[in-house]
């Protein structure tokens, strides 16, 4: 099966002891249905998504002390991949 990466970008964390960002995904716009799909120390993430699909994404920052910040929004950011 072919994958079509969804590229996500966000503004850098505005605090000093940032460790990484969690990327969460769901097939519906409901944070309760989201699963952690990856982490990155960068401000960009490429998610290997399925063709002809719609996904919703959320991110949250994690500090070096392991403290998880709030999600970026209650509403997901929608991405639709090519057919």
PyMOL commands that set and color helices and strands:
alter all, ss='L'
color gray80, all
select helices_A, chain A and resi 31-33
alter helices_A, ss='H'
color red, helices_A
select strands_A, chain A and resi 3-9+18-26+35-40+44-50+54-63+77-80
alter strands_A, ss='S'
color yellow, strands_A
deselect
rebuild
show_as cartoon
